[in-house]
Amino acid sequence: MLNIDLQYFAQLQDAAGRAHEIRTTSAPTAADLYDELRDVYSFALEPACMRVAINAAFSPWEQPLRDGDHVVFIPPVTGG
């Protein structure tokens, strides 16, 4: 099991009801972790619409996770 430091923004934060959490998971990749979180929080966004950052670097969705990783799922945002 891995302890992953998660940070949420925008609609993901709204759906999760929090901006941050430490989650224990057996998900081997960021994609698997997002699928797990979709089941828990009913996230509506598809991964293809977002980016993922692991330890402050944009990463591929299939990058293996390691214990203690900091993961941020970055949804599309608008602004001006």
C-alpha positions as a LaTeX table, in Angstrom:
\begin{tabular}{lrrr}
\hline
Residue & $x$ (\AA) & $y$ (\AA) & $z$ (\AA) \\
\hline
Met1 & 0.00 & 0.00 & 0.00 \\
Leu2 & 1.12 & 3.52 & $-0.83$ \\
Asn3 & 0.46 & 6.76 & 1.03 \\
Ile4 & $-0.19$ & 9.43 & $-1.59$ \\
Asp5 & $-0.43$ & 13.17 & $-0.85$ \\
Leu6 & $-3.29$ & 14.45 & $-3.04$ \\
Gln7 & $-4.23$ & 18.01 & $-3.89$ \\
Tyr8 & $-7.48$ & 18.98 & $-5.64$ \\
Phe9 & $-8.46$ & 22.13 & $-7.54$ \\
Ala10 & $-11.62$ & 23.62 & $-9.07$ \\
Gln11 & $-14.46$ & 21.15 & $-9.68$ \\
Leu12 & $-12.42$ & 18.24 & $-8.31$ \\
Gln13 & $-12.04$ & 20.09 & $-5.02$ \\
Asp14 & $-15.78$ & 20.77 & $-4.97$ \\
Ala15 & $-16.64$ & 17.12 & $-5.63$ \\
Ala16 & $-14.15$ & 15.80 & $-3.06$ \\
Gly17 & $-15.21$ & 18.38 & $-0.47$ \\
Arg18 & $-11.58$ & 19.10 & 0.34 \\
Ala19 & $-8.46$ & 20.61 & $-1.19$ \\
His20 & $-6.00$ & 18.09 & 0.21 \\
Glu21 & $-5.83$ & 14.58 & 1.61 \\
Ile22 & $-3.40$ & 11.78 & 2.31 \\
Arg23 & $-4.80$ & 8.60 & 0.77 \\
Thr24 & $-3.68$ & 5.01 & 1.23 \\
Thr25 & $-4.02$ & 3.13 & $-2.04$ \\
Ser26 & $-2.84$ & 0.11 & $-3.94$ \\
Ala27 & $-3.22$ & 1.94 & $-7.28$ \\
Pro28 & $-0.03$ & 1.36 & $-9.29$ \\
Thr29 & $-0.37$ & 4.43 & $-11.57$ \\
Ala30 & $-1.88$ & 7.91 & $-11.57$ \\
Ala31 & $-4.55$ & 6.66 & $-14.00$ \\
Asp32 & $-5.54$ & 3.87 & $-11.63$ \\
Leu33 & $-5.59$ & 6.28 & $-8.70$ \\
Tyr34 & $-7.87$ & 8.67 & $-10.59$ \\
Asp35 & $-10.22$ & 5.76 & $-11.43$ \\
Glu36 & $-10.32$ & 4.87 & $-7.73$ \\
Leu37 & $-11.10$ & 8.48 & $-6.80$ \\
Arg38 & $-13.83$ & 8.70 & $-9.46$ \\
Asp39 & $-15.59$ & 5.83 & $-7.71$ \\
Val40 & $-15.26$ & 7.50 & $-4.31$ \\
Tyr41 & $-16.07$ & 11.13 & $-5.23$ \\
Ser42 & $-18.01$ & 10.73 & $-8.49$ \\
Phe43 & $-15.58$ & 12.91 & $-10.43$ \\
Ala44 & $-17.17$ & 13.66 & $-13.80$ \\
Leu45 & $-14.06$ & 14.76 & $-15.70$ \\
Glu46 & $-12.36$ & 12.33 & $-18.03$ \\
Pro47 & $-8.57$ & 12.02 & $-17.65$ \\
Ala48 & $-8.14$ & 13.11 & $-21.29$ \\
Cys49 & $-9.41$ & 16.58 & $-20.24$ \\
Met50 & $-6.80$ & 17.00 & $-17.51$ \\
Arg51 & $-3.12$ & 16.88 & $-16.69$ \\
Val52 & $-1.50$ & 15.09 & $-13.79$ \\
Ala53 & 1.53 & 16.31 & $-11.88$ \\
Ile54 & 3.56 & 14.01 & $-9.68$ \\
Asn55 & 6.06 & 15.63 & $-7.33$ \\
Ala56 & 5.65 & 19.03 & $-9.05$ \\
Ala57 & 6.31 & 17.76 & $-12.60$ \\
Phe58 & 3.79 & 17.07 & $-15.35$ \\
Ser59 & 3.73 & 13.31 & $-15.74$ \\
Pro60 & 2.18 & 10.67 & $-17.97$ \\
Trp61 & $-0.96$ & 9.07 & $-16.58$ \\
Glu62 & 0.73 & 5.67 & $-16.64$ \\
Gln63 & 3.68 & 6.74 & $-14.48$ \\
Pro64 & 4.11 & 4.34 & $-11.56$ \\
Leu65 & 3.36 & 5.80 & $-8.15$ \\
Arg66 & 5.70 & 5.54 & $-5.18$ \\
Asp67 & 5.01 & 5.85 & $-1.48$ \\
Gly68 & 4.95 & 9.51 & $-0.45$ \\
Asp69 & 4.32 & 10.94 & $-3.93$ \\
His70 & 2.52 & 14.28 & $-4.16$ \\
Val71 & $-0.14$ & 14.02 & $-6.88$ \\
Val72 & $-2.19$ & 16.86 & $-8.34$ \\
Phe73 & $-4.94$ & 16.27 & $-10.88$ \\
Ile74 & $-5.21$ & 19.51 & $-12.87$ \\
Pro75 & $-8.63$ & 20.16 & $-14.42$ \\
Pro76 & $-9.22$ & 22.69 & $-17.18$ \\
Val77 & $-9.78$ & 26.20 & $-15.85$ \\
Thr78 & $-11.01$ & 29.42 & $-17.38$ \\
Gly79 & $-10.00$ & 32.90 & $-16.52$ \\
Gly80 & $-8.98$ & 36.20 & $-17.85$ \\
\hline
\end{tabular}
